[in-house]
Amino acid sequence: MSEMLPIEPVAPYLLRSLREHVHERLRRAIVAGRFRNGERLNERHLAEMLGVSTTPVKDAIRRLESEGLVRTEARRGVFVEFSARQALEMALGRAALESVMTHIAANRVGDADIVEIARLIEEMAHATQHSALEDLVTLNEAYHGTLHRISGCGYLERRLDGQRMYDHAQRIALLSEPSERGQGFEEHRAIFDALKAREPKLAEQRMRAHIVRSAKAHVRQVFGADAEGLDYDT
């Protein structure tokens, strides 16, 4: 009997349902600014653009409403609910929680954790150098997820779950810019340096500064201006 050839596993994105794909496409479009804040969404038009029936579109809109990205008005329709201010508010909430988790992680990090994060940094450097956007987004999320795990702050991590999908869409939009890929990598490496040195206050400050700066860059990318009436500097 001849030796059996290995079979490649099915790509994770193929395992998702049509509803999940439609939901992700619409969420990503909103976060990337392809629809204006307050713009009315026509379900039939969206279905035609996506090449699907209106059923998965209706389901996606319900999920987007629960995420705070659209609102439904009786007898008027569905409207985009994503402004510069809302985008920055969401990021400031994440910065507050995740910077605390990074502080705690710096107090708990072990030698094996340092090796794991160093490997992620090395892979992020390679993905940044080769402009591998999909790999870079995956590694970015693995990096942050590793710090969450090290911190052991399950309650705080659950508070972040509500906007995890927004954070994912923001990373895709922001990391499409070459300059942002380079700056983001340097900030991640600086956070790692503080963790490796077991300097919790510095790690916390660098994480907060990274998230807030990235959020402001994303707001300018999507809306062409800073969020009015929401000044915050790290």
N, C-alpha and C positions, 0 to 999 in steps of 0.2 A: 504494500500500500504506500502510495506516495505521501510525502509529508504535507500536512494540511497547511495552507497559507493562512496567516492571521487575517482576521476581518476587522476593519476599522469600526470603532463604535459610532453609533448614530450621533450626529452633532446635537447638543442640547437644544438649540433653537428649533430643531425639527420636531421635538417632542411636545412643544407647546401647542395649545389649541388655537384655532382661528381667532377666537375671542381675545386671547392673550396677545396675539400678534397685532390685532387691530387696536387694542387698548394701548400697547406700547408705541405704535406708530403715531397715534393721535397725541399721546402724552408728550412724546419727543418733539412733535411739531409745535405744540403749544410752548413748551419750555424753550425751544430754539427761536421763538418769536415769529413763526410763520403765520400765526393768527394774532391780530391785535387785541389788546385788552378791551373787552366790551363788544367784540365782534360776534355777530349772530352765526351759529353753526347750523347748516342745513343738513339733516341726516341723510337725505336722498343724495345730495351732492357729494357728501363725504363718502357714501357707499360707492358711488360711481368712480370717484377718484381712486379708491382703494381696490376696486374690482370685486366687491363683495355685496351681499344683501344688506338690508338695513338692520337685520336682527343683531349681528355682532356689533354694529355701530351703536345701537341703542344700549346694549350691555356695556360697551366701553364708556359711553357718556355717563351712565349711572356710576361707574367706578371713578371716573374723573371728577364727578360731583362730590363723591365721598372724600376725594383727595384735595378738594378745594380749588380745583383748576377750572371748573365751569360752574355755572349756576343755571337753574331752570326757573323760568317765570311763567306762571299760568297764562295760557292763551297768547303768549308772546314768543316762546321758544327757548333755546339754549344759547347761553352767551359765555364767551371766554372770560375767566376770572383770574387773570395773571398779569399783575402790574409790576413795575420796577420795585415799588415799596414792598409788595408781598414777597417777591423773590429774595430781597435782602433780609426781610424779617425771618424767613425760613432759614436762611443761612446763619443769621445771628443766633437763632435758637440752637442750631447744630453746633456752632462754634462754642457756645457756652457749655453744652453738655460734653462735647468731645474733647475740649481742652482739659476739663476736669478729669476725664477718663485717662487722658495721656499723662497727666500729673501722677495719678495713682499707678498707672502702668510703669512709670519710671521708678517708682518705689518697689515694684514687685518683679521687675524684669530679671530673668535668670540668664545664665550663660547660653543655654540652648535657645532661648528666645532671641538673643542677640545674633546667634548664627542664622536663625530663620529669617530675621528681618534683613540681615546683611545679604542673604541670598536674594530676597525680594528687591532690594536696592540695586543689586548687580543686574537682575533681569530688567528692572525699570530703566536702567542706564542704557541697556542694549535696545530696548523697545523705543526709547526716546531718540537714540541715535539713528535708528532705522525707520522712524516715523510710523511705527506699527500701532495705529490708533486703537484697534480692538484689543490687542494684547496689553497696551498701556492702561486702558480703562479697567480691564480685569485685574491687573497687578495693583493698580491704585486702590481698588476696592479690597483686595486681599491684604494690602498693607494696613489700611484703616481697620479692617476686621481683625487682624492680628493684634493690634493695640487694644481693641475692645476686649478681646479674649483675655489678654494678659491682665487687664485692669480688673477683671472679675465683676464688673459693674453691670449685672444683668438687668437691673431695673432701668438704669440710664440707657442701656442699649435698646431696650424695648421702647423707650420714649423716642428714639431715633427711627424706629421701624416705620412710623407713619409717613415719613418723607423720604424713605430710602429710594423709592422709584424716581422721585424728583431728583435726588442727588445723582442717580445714575444717568438720567437724561442730561443734567447739567454738565457732568463730566464729558459726555460725548460731544456736546456742543462746544465746550470750552477747549478741550484738548485737540480739537480740529485745527486750532491755531498753533503754528510752529513755535512762536515765541512763548506761548503759554506752556507748551510741553516742556521746554527747557527750564523755565522759571519754576514750574510746579515740581519738577524733579529735584532741583537744587533745594527747595524748601523741604521736601520729604527727606532728603539726605541730612539737612540741618537738624530736623526733628530727631532723626535716628542718632546723630552725634550726641545730642543732649540725653537721649535714652541710654546710650552706651556709657556715657559718663555718669549715669545715675544722678542727673540734675533735674529733679521734677519741676521746679519753678520755671526753668528755662524751656523744658520740653512743653509745658503747658502754654507758655507765652508764644512759642514758635508755632504750635498747632493752631492757636486762636488767630494769630496773624496770617497764617497760610489760608485758613478757611475764609476769613473776612476779605482778604485781598482777592482771592479767587472769585468770591461772590460778587464783589464790586466789578471785577473784570467781566464777569458773565452778564451783569446788568447792563454795562456799557455796550457789550457785544449785541445784546438782544434789543435794548431800548434806545441805544444811541446817546444815553445820558445817565447821570447818577440818579439814585432814588431821592426824590425831593422830600425834605422834612424828616429825614432819617439819618442824621449825621452820627457816625460811630467810627472812632479811630482806636486802633490797638496800641 
